[in-house]
Amino acid sequence: MLPPDEYLALLTDHEWEDRQNKKIQRLLKQAGFRQKASIGDKLSGRQKTG
């Protein structure tokens, strides 16, 4: 069992990460990129099409 302060810190971190991920997804959608690619695709030389 976590102490209350560590539990609150864990919840706060999770909420912050969730909000950041939602912000990134919203901005990517607004940007309207034609191709979706990840950094892993660029590093390995592969590129997704479609």
DSSP file (Angstrom, degrees, kcal/mol; ACC not computed):
  #  RESIDUE AA STRUCTURE BP1 BP2  ACC     N-H-->O    O-->H-N    N-H-->O    O-->H-N    TCO  KAPPA ALPHA  PHI   PSI    X-CA   Y-CA   Z-CA
    1    1 A M              0   0    0      0, 0.0     6,-0.0     0, 0.0     0, 0.0   0.000 360.0 360.0 360.0 134.7    0.0    0.0    0.0
    2    2 A L        -     0   0    0      1,-0.1     0, 0.0     2,-0.1     0, 0.0  -0.588 360.0-109.3 -85.5 145.8    1.3    3.4   -0.9
    3    3 A P     >  -     0   0    0      0, 0.0     4,-2.4     0, 0.0     3,-0.4  -0.373  37.2-106.5 -64.4 154.3    1.4    6.3    1.5
    4    4 A P  H  > S+     0   0    0      0, 0.0     4,-2.5     0, 0.0     5,-0.2   0.851 118.3  52.0 -54.9 -39.4   -1.1    9.0    0.7
    5    5 A D  H  > S+     0   0    0      2,-0.2     4,-1.9     1,-0.2     5,-0.1   0.891 111.8  45.6 -68.2 -37.5    1.4   11.5   -0.6
    6    6 A E  H  > S+     0   0    0     -3,-0.4     4,-2.4     2,-0.2    -1,-0.2   0.882 112.6  51.7 -69.9 -37.4    3.0    8.9   -3.0
    7    7 A Y  H  X S+     0   0    0     -4,-2.4     4,-2.5     2,-0.2    -2,-0.2   0.918 110.5  47.9 -63.5 -43.9   -0.5    7.9   -4.1
    8    8 A L  H  X S+     0   0    0     -4,-2.5     4,-2.5    -5,-0.2    -1,-0.2   0.895 111.2  51.1 -63.8 -40.0   -1.5   11.5   -4.8
    9    9 A A  H  X S+     0   0    0     -4,-1.9     4,-2.6     2,-0.2    -2,-0.2   0.902 110.1  49.9 -63.3 -41.1    1.8   12.0   -6.7
   10   10 A L  H  X S+     0   0    0     -4,-2.4     4,-2.3     2,-0.2    -2,-0.2   0.924 112.3  46.7 -63.2 -45.6    1.1    8.9   -8.8
   11   11 A L  H  X S+     0   0    0     -4,-2.5     4,-2.4     2,-0.2    -2,-0.2   0.899 112.5  50.5 -62.8 -41.1   -2.4   10.1   -9.6
   12   12 A T  H  X S+     0   0    0     -4,-2.5     4,-2.4     2,-0.2    -2,-0.2   0.921 110.9  48.2 -64.6 -44.8   -1.2   13.6  -10.5
   13   13 A D  H  X S+     0   0    0     -4,-2.6     4,-2.5     1,-0.2     5,-0.2   0.914 111.7  50.1 -61.5 -43.1    1.5   12.2  -12.8
   14   14 A H  H  X S+     0   0    0     -4,-2.3     4,-2.3     1,-0.2    -2,-0.2   0.914 111.4  48.1 -62.7 -43.4   -1.0   10.0  -14.5
   15   15 A E  H  X S+     0   0    0     -4,-2.4     4,-2.4     2,-0.2    -1,-0.2   0.909 111.8  49.8 -63.9 -42.6   -3.4   12.9  -15.1
   16   16 A W  H  X S+     0   0    0     -4,-2.4     4,-2.4     2,-0.2    -2,-0.2   0.924 112.1  47.5 -63.2 -45.0   -0.7   15.1  -16.4
   17   17 A E  H  X S+     0   0    0     -4,-2.5     4,-2.5     2,-0.2    -1,-0.2   0.898 111.2  51.7 -63.0 -40.7    0.5   12.5  -18.9
   18   18 A D  H  X S+     0   0    0     -4,-2.3     4,-2.2     1,-0.2    -2,-0.2   0.918 111.1  47.0 -62.3 -44.1   -3.0   11.8  -20.0
   19   19 A R  H  X S+     0   0    0     -4,-2.4     4,-2.2     2,-0.2    -2,-0.2   0.898 112.0  50.4 -65.7 -40.3   -3.6   15.5  -20.7
   20   20 A Q  H  X S+     0   0    0     -4,-2.4     4,-2.5     2,-0.2    -2,-0.2   0.919 110.6  49.4 -63.4 -43.4   -0.3   15.8  -22.6
   21   21 A N  H  X S+     0   0    0     -4,-2.5     4,-2.4     1,-0.2    -2,-0.2   0.903 111.6  48.8 -63.3 -41.2   -1.2   12.8  -24.7
   22   22 A K  H  X S+     0   0    0     -4,-2.2     4,-2.4     2,-0.2    -1,-0.2   0.891 110.8  51.2 -64.5 -39.2   -4.6   14.2  -25.5
   23   23 A K  H  X S+     0   0    0     -4,-2.2     4,-2.6     2,-0.2    -2,-0.2   0.926 110.9  47.8 -63.0 -45.2   -3.1   17.6  -26.4
   24   24 A I  H  X S+     0   0    0     -4,-2.5     4,-2.6     2,-0.2     5,-0.2   0.923 112.4  48.9 -62.4 -45.0   -0.6   15.9  -28.7
   25   25 A Q  H  X S+     0   0    0     -4,-2.4     4,-2.1     1,-0.2    -1,-0.2   0.906 112.1  49.1 -61.8 -41.7   -3.3   13.8  -30.4
   26   26 A R  H  X S+     0   0    0     -4,-2.4     4,-2.4     2,-0.2    -2,-0.2   0.919 112.6  47.3 -64.1 -44.2   -5.5   17.0  -30.8
   27   27 A L  H  X S+     0   0    0     -4,-2.6     4,-2.0     2,-0.2    -2,-0.2   0.884 111.2  51.1 -66.6 -38.5   -2.6   19.0  -32.3
   28   28 A L  H  X>S+     0   0    0     -4,-2.6     4,-1.1     2,-0.2     5,-0.7   0.904 111.3  48.4 -63.8 -40.2   -1.7   16.1  -34.7
   29   29 A K  H  <5S+     0   0    0     -4,-2.1     3,-0.4     1,-0.2    -2,-0.2   0.911 112.1  48.7 -66.1 -41.9   -5.3   15.9  -35.9
   30   30 A Q  H  <5S+     0   0    0     -4,-2.4    -1,-0.2     1,-0.2    -2,-0.2   0.828 103.3  61.8 -66.3 -32.0   -5.5   19.7  -36.4
   31   31 A A  H  <5S-     0   0    0     -4,-2.0    -1,-0.2    -5,-0.2    -2,-0.2   0.823  93.4-149.4 -66.2 -30.4   -2.2   19.7  -38.3
   32   32 A G  T  <5 -     0   0    0     -4,-1.1    -3,-0.1    -3,-0.4    -2,-0.1   0.885  17.3-169.8  66.3  41.0   -3.8   17.4  -40.9
   33   33 A F      < -     0   0    0     -5,-0.7    -1,-0.2     1,-0.1     3,-0.0  -0.359  18.9-143.9 -62.0 142.8   -0.7   15.5  -42.0
   34   34 A R  S    S+     0   0    0      1,-0.1     2,-0.4    -2,-0.0    -1,-0.1   0.826  82.7  41.7 -78.8 -32.0   -1.2   13.4  -45.1
   35   35 A Q  S    S-     0   0    0     15,-0.1     2,-0.5    14,-0.0    -1,-0.1  -0.926  72.9-143.4-118.9 141.9    1.0   10.6  -44.0
   36   36 A K        +     0   0    0     -2,-0.4     2,-0.3    -3,-0.0    12,-0.2  -0.900  32.4 157.9-102.4 127.7    1.3    9.0  -40.6
   37   37 A A        -     0   0    0     -2,-0.5     2,-0.3    10,-0.1    10,-0.1  -0.981  27.6-142.4-144.4 154.2    4.8    8.0  -39.6
   38   38 A S     >  -     0   0    0     -2,-0.3     4,-1.5     1,-0.1     3,-0.5  -0.755  31.6-110.0-112.6 164.6    6.6    7.3  -36.3
   39   39 A I  H  > S+     0   0    0     -2,-0.3     4,-2.3     1,-0.2     5,-0.2   0.843 118.9  60.0 -61.4 -32.8   10.2    8.1  -35.4
   40   40 A G  H  > S+     0   0    0      1,-0.2     4,-1.8     2,-0.2     6,-0.3   0.868 102.1  52.4 -63.5 -36.4   10.9    4.3  -35.5
   41   41 A D  H  >>S+     0   0    0     -3,-0.5     5,-1.0     1,-0.2     4,-0.7   0.899 111.1  46.9 -65.7 -39.9    9.9    4.2  -39.1
   42   42 A K  H  <5S+     0   0    0     -4,-1.5     3,-0.4     1,-0.2    -2,-0.2   0.886 111.9  50.0 -69.6 -38.9   12.3    7.0  -40.0
   43   43 A L  H  <5S+     0   0    0     -4,-2.3    -1,-0.2     1,-0.2    -2,-0.2   0.842 113.7  44.5 -70.4 -31.9   15.1    5.5  -38.0
   44   44 A S  H  <5S-     0   0    0     -4,-1.8    -1,-0.2    -5,-0.2    -2,-0.2   0.536 112.7-115.5 -90.7  -5.7   14.8    2.1  -39.6
   45   45 A G  T  <5S+     0   0    0     -4,-0.7     2,-0.2    -3,-0.4    -3,-0.2   0.433  75.7 124.4  88.2  -2.0   14.3    3.5  -43.1
   46   46 A R      < -     0   0    0     -5,-1.0     2,-0.4    -6,-0.3    -1,-0.3  -0.573  41.6-164.0 -88.4 155.5   10.8    2.2  -43.5
   47   47 A Q        -     0   0    0     -2,-0.2     2,-0.2    -3,-0.1   -10,-0.1  -0.985  15.8-130.7-141.8 131.3    7.9    4.4  -44.3
   48   48 A K        -     0   0    0     -2,-0.4     2,-0.4   -12,-0.2   -12,-0.0  -0.541  23.1-155.8 -76.8 143.4    4.2    3.7  -43.9
   49   49 A T              0   0    0     -2,-0.2   -14,-0.0     1,-0.1    -1,-0.0  -0.915 360.0 360.0-118.8 149.3    2.0    4.4  -46.9
   50   50 A G              0   0    0     -2,-0.4    -1,-0.1   -16,-0.0   -15,-0.1   0.458 360.0 360.0  93.2 360.0   -1.6    5.2  -47.0
